[in-house]
Amino acid sequence: MREAWKTQTNLPLVGDLKTEFHRIKREQFPFVMDTTKCATEQVFADLRQALANFFNDINKRKNGKGRKDGKRVGFPKFKSRKRGYGSFSLANDKFTVDGPGIKIPKLGWVNMTEPLRFAGKMMSARVSERAGYWLVSIQVQLPEPEQTAPERVIGVDLGVKALAVDSDGEVFENQKHLTAALRKLRRLNRWLARKQKGSKNWYKAKRKLARLHLRIANLRADATHKLTTRLAAKASIIALETLNVAGMLKNHKLARAIADAAFSEMVRQLGYKAQQVVRVGSFYPSSKTCNACGVVNYALTLSDRTWVCPACGATLDRDLNAARNIRDEGLRLVGAA
């Protein structure tokens, strides 16, 4: 399919590929017979969606409506059995959940670490493998939850020293999960590099390194979810400064700390947890503006952690001053909308 696209010849239809696969699978891919047919059915649905995303991105760019961050949607890549995350999907009539167990075709009953926490219509399930751990993600249809956050606006200033500071003065610690595990990460990388590739010890070292990466990712995800849930419960409208994360990562002294903070993921989660998110422009001088009198101090540097207004003498924490300015600008944007 990739060669057909490169040579500008007609691409085969996904339905034709599916038919051809079912014709030859018993002879050329006998291993698929050991799994449920849902595992291969979802592959073709994913391929169809990936191709649609690829060609839609090309058409948008031709019409001048491409993504602002410049990232392109690439042509679908072949998913090897040896690389990447192994996963397969199950339709809602192909699995059964009973307490802490799930019945999967060809496998039978498998214990889960905890029972399903939601009661509703189960739509689908996706079984995946990460660093030797098997996970199941079950999609459940639930009624729209009632919004209980108070009707008000808070501003949130994201940073590296403190992960977030809101306009109420609450400070969320940056736990720096990658930095804390960096020493062990380097040791395991050296251990892996000294093993002969493909040997049993190489696979053992690779598994340990993958599990450490997974632990770091899980800790970061846990902290991010707790932070965003807390903020979404405090106010119905959350004002955030628009950050150019890709540009910030070009600062090699702060790139690792910025990437570890996961700003983009925080903003994404607030987008569906909060009732409304207001984005303040990236050129708005939230840190350099005095929240008391409105004077802008252009001489403020990154090392100045306490805001001292040269005009009115107001003294405030730098991040708290920025969060309150973001809140006020968010209120102005909501009123102007």
Secondary structure, DSSP 8 states (H G I E B T S, - for coil): -HHHHHTT-----HHHHHHHHHHHHHHH-GGGGGS-THHHHHHHHHHHHHHHHHHHHHHHHHTT---TT-----------SSSS--EEEEETTS-EEETTEEEETTTEEEE-SS-----SEEEEEEEEEETTEEEEEEEEE-------S-S-EEEEEE-SSEEEEETTS-EEE---HHHHTHHHHHHHHHHHHTS-TTSHHHHHHHHHHHHHHHHHHHHHHHHHHHHHHHHHHH-SEEEEE---HHHHTT-TTTHHHHHHHTHHHHHHHHHHHSSEEEEE-TTS-TTTB-TTT--B-TT--TT--EEE-TTT--EEEHHHHHHHHHHHHHHHHHHH-
